[in-house]
Amino acid sequence: MAAWCDEIILITETVPAEPTNENGFSNPLVETSNPVFCNKRSISQGEYYKAQQAGKQVEAKVEVHCVDYAGEVLVEFEGKRYSVLKTYEPPDSDVIELTLTDLPTTAETEQEGG
């Protein structure tokens, strides 16, 4: 039986009402945090190596209740920010698994052309 003793913060980013400031620069996105209970899950070797082949690093996996998750792509878990790499919702279940990866660094974003 799951303990639901861990906490994850689901982060939603939205465009501000005023997308640019008086100087014409973009205003930062507005973040909304939603702390929810979760269960930390183990990462299988197969999942770890499959992600490595795709050039990704699986850092953590958690499960949250489906009613709490609204498609957020950013989370904070154990004091660190992650991106949601993939989700999995087992059939006939009220939980969804979130596989987490490190956020890309500025250098990685620039290499990708972002």
C-alpha positions as a printed Julia matrix, in Angstrom:
114×3 Matrix{Float64}:
  0.0    0.0     0.0
  1.3    3.43   -0.92
  2.22   5.79    1.89
  1.69   9.16    0.12
  4.22  10.75    2.44
  6.29  12.64   -0.15
  5.37  16.03   -1.61
  5.81  17.38   -5.11
  5.05  20.88   -6.34
  3.33  21.0    -9.73
  4.17  24.27  -11.52
  2.0   25.94  -14.15
  3.44  28.74  -16.26
  1.08  31.26  -17.86
  1.6   34.33  -20.01
  1.07  37.52  -17.98
 -1.81  39.88  -18.82
  0.77  42.37  -20.15
  3.13  40.28  -22.34
  5.63  43.14  -22.74
  6.8   45.9   -20.41
  6.97  49.65  -21.15
 10.41  49.15  -22.79
  9.14  46.47  -25.18
 10.81  43.55  -23.41
  8.9   40.38  -22.64
  7.56  40.05  -19.12
  8.45  36.77  -17.39
  5.89  33.98  -17.29
  3.7   33.85  -14.18
  4.16  30.67  -12.14
  1.45  29.01  -10.08
  2.51  26.33   -7.61
  0.31  23.44   -6.52
  1.82  21.22   -3.78
  0.38  17.69   -3.75
  1.22  14.39   -2.07
  3.04  11.77   -4.11
  4.83   8.44   -3.88
  8.43   8.15   -4.99
  8.89   5.2    -7.35
 11.98   3.33   -8.44
 13.4    3.66  -11.95
 13.93   0.37  -13.78
 17.22  -0.35  -15.52
 15.44  -0.71  -18.86
 13.78   2.66  -18.49
 17.07   4.27  -17.46
 19.0    2.91  -20.44
 16.21   3.61  -22.93
 16.21   7.25  -21.85
 20.01   7.35  -22.14
 19.74   6.13  -25.75
 17.37   9.0   -26.48
 19.83  11.48  -24.96
 17.78  12.05  -21.79
 18.6   11.46  -18.14
 15.86  10.0   -15.95
 16.29  11.55  -12.51
 13.2   10.45  -10.6
  9.78   8.9   -10.91
  6.74   9.69   -8.78
  3.06   8.89   -8.84
  0.35  11.43   -8.09
 -3.42  11.23   -8.06
 -4.94  11.89  -11.5
 -7.25  14.56  -10.06
 -4.19  16.56   -8.92
 -2.31  16.47  -12.24
 -3.36  18.84  -15.04
 -0.56  18.31  -17.55
  2.09  20.43  -15.84
  5.54  20.11  -17.44
  7.52  21.65  -14.57
  7.73  20.27  -11.05
  9.78  20.73   -7.91
 10.66  17.59   -6.0
 13.02  17.22   -3.03
 14.19  20.82   -3.43
 15.09  20.57   -7.13
 13.24  21.58  -10.31
 12.56  18.99  -12.98
 10.81  18.7   -16.3
  8.23  15.95  -16.87
  9.8   13.64  -19.45
  6.79  11.35  -19.79
  3.63  10.26  -18.05
  1.99   6.87  -17.69
 -1.51   6.21  -16.44
 -2.11   2.53  -15.74
 -5.54   1.26  -16.85
 -8.26   1.35  -14.19
 -6.1    3.43  -11.86
 -6.57   6.76  -10.11
 -2.83   7.56  -10.19
 -0.47   8.74  -12.91
  3.29   8.17  -13.0
  5.51  11.14  -13.81
  9.02  10.42  -15.07
 11.25  13.41  -14.31
 14.4   14.73  -15.98
 16.71  17.66  -15.28
 15.75  21.0   -16.74
 17.95  21.91  -19.73
 20.74  24.33  -18.93
 21.16  27.61  -20.8
 24.03  26.11  -22.85
 21.87  23.12  -23.89
 19.02  25.42  -24.88
 21.34  27.56  -27.01
 22.76  24.46  -28.76
 19.23  23.35  -29.65
 18.54  26.75  -31.15
 16.24  27.93  -28.35
